[in-house]
Amino acid sequence: MPAISGPKRLVLGREHDEALRARVLAALRRLKAQTRASSWDIGLSQEIGTLRFLVEGHEITLTSETNAGLALEGPPALVDSIRSEVEALLWSDKTPGS
């Protein structure tokens, strides 16, 4: 029986890294993501912000959680595609004259 793969969760970096968050949102815009929902919760010392998007017919979740980081979750191939877009944006930011 073939293995069934579920959603992939990928921690991209620190939860308060605004430059990283901006790159992730830019990558999602490039992929024509549609915002589905957003929420923000706090409990004790824990903050959790969640954004849900629809990309290519699939749901992607971007979560910012205290001490857990900024994470993407969704279909593995789509998570990897978004990560590649974020990395491309990072390299273009570091390219002189860009």
N, C-alpha and C positions, 0 to 999 in steps of 0.2 A: 504494500500500500504506500503511495507517495506521501511525503510529508506535507502537511498543510501549513502554509506560512501565514501568520497573522500580521498585524501591524508592526511596523518597525518604529522604535523610539530612539532618537539620536540626540544626545546632549551636545549642543554646539559651543557652549561657553558659559560665562558667568551670567547670572540673571539680570544684573544691572549694567551690562555692557551695551550702552545705547548705540554705539557704532555698529556692533554686530546686529542688533535688532533692526536698525535701519537697512542694513544689507539684506537681511532675511525678508523684510517687507518689500524691498526693491525687487528681489528675486521673485517673490510671489506676484508682484505687479507684472513683471516680464512674462510670467506664465498665465497672465489674465485671471488670477485668483479672484473669486467673489467672496466677500465676507458673509459668513452665515450667522455668527453669534460671537459675543464677547462677554466675559465676566471677570470680576475681581473679588476676591474673598480674603479675609484675614482671620486667623485663629491663633491666639496666643502670640508667639513671635513669628509665625509663618504667614507670608503673603503669597497668594497664588493668583496670577493673571492668566487668563485663557482666551485665545482667539481661535475661532474655527473658520476655515475657508473651504470652498469648493474649487478644486483644481482638476480640470480634465475629467469631470464627473466623479471625482473621489474626494472624500473629506480629509483635510490636513488640519492638525491641531498644533498651534504654537503655544507653549506653556512657559511661563516665567515663575519659578518657585524658589523661595528663599532656601539657600543651602543645597538646592538641587540643580540650579542652572536654567538656561534657556534651551528648551527642547522642542524638536519637531516629532510628530507622530502621525503615521499614516501608512499607505501601501509602500513597501520597501523600495520599489523602483522610483516612485515619485519622491520619496524622502531623499534618495540618492541624487535625483535630478536637481532638487532644490539645493542640496548641499553643494553640488557642482556649480550652480549659479552663484551661490554665496561666495564660494572660493574664487570664481572668475571676477566677481565684483571686488573682492579683497585685493586680488593681483592688479586689477586696473586702477585701484586707488593708490597702489604703491609704485605704479609706472610713472617715471618722470614725464612731465608735460601733459599728464592726463587731467 
